[in-house]
Amino acid sequence: MPEPIDLVLLDIGGPVYDDSAYRDALLRAARELAAEEGNDVGEDEFQRLYDERRQLQGGSLRTAVAQRFLTAHDRQQLSDLAERYWEYPPEALHDDVLPALRKLGERYRIAVVANQRAVVVDALRRDGVAEHVDIWAISETVGAEKPDPRIFQHALDEAGVPPSRAVHVGNRLDTDVRGAHRVGLRTVWVLRGEAPPAPTPEQLAEPDIAVRSLAELPGALEELSS
């Protein structure tokens, strides 16, 4: 029998907020840098590249954008500029988030484990998410980004919970599912945002379970515990 779940580790971009906020920030940054060289970044071509990287579930989107539309040495500048523009407006919060968190909070402790700037906490407070969070592991604060085991371990250590009694919920295979599995966590893959447009059977076999919304998460956690 699997061990019961005490702690739910939750990603932010995708599961909680619409990932288009980051996509739009990256497109804006790429266009601004390309314009300095007298070039343009077409939205359709950018979207095709974005979807290609989502489908592959591996490799850096920022590197791919820099290589396609700019130059490889522009990658850091692109990343820095995109982060400056990357903000979640209130309407980016998925409708299923707060109802799911209220239900989960009756049974589990909740940790945020996300590759984000520390200012994301301000948006989470504004939108009523932070009051449901017990443990924080934000990459800018922890000093490690998923899939680095240290960011997952930070959340586990803060909660005093072994990986066998925790599950990570995220929308990427490379950073979320594979990173969490390396630490010994069970995983729930949320198929939205930067999840692939058409997940393959092989991709769907990687997480312990896949869901299409957080409304499905309480039932998924029950299944993982039984």
Sequence and secondary structure as in RCSB ss.txt:
>XXXX:A:sequence
MPEPIDLVLLDIGGPVYDDSAYRDALLRAARELAAEEGNDVGEDEFQRLYDERRQLQGGSLRTAVAQRFLTAHDR
QQLSDLAERYWEYPPEALHDDVLPALRKLGERYRIAVVANQRAVVVDALRRDGVAEHVDIWAISETVGAEKPDPR
IFQHALDEAGVPPSRAVHVGNRLDTDVRGAHRVGLRTVWVLRGEAPPAPTPEQLAEPDIAVRSLAELPGALEELS
S
>XXXX:A:secstr
      EEEE SBTTTB THHHHHHHHHHHHHHHHHTT    HHHHHHHHHHHHHHT S HHHHHHHHHS GGGH
HHHHHHHHHH    GGGB TTHHHHHHHHHTT EEEEEES  TTHHHHHHHTT GGG  EEEEHHHHT  TTSHH
HHHHHHHHHT  GGGEEEEES IIIIIHHHHHHT EEEEE STTS SS  HHHHTSSSEEESSGGGHHHHHHHHH
 
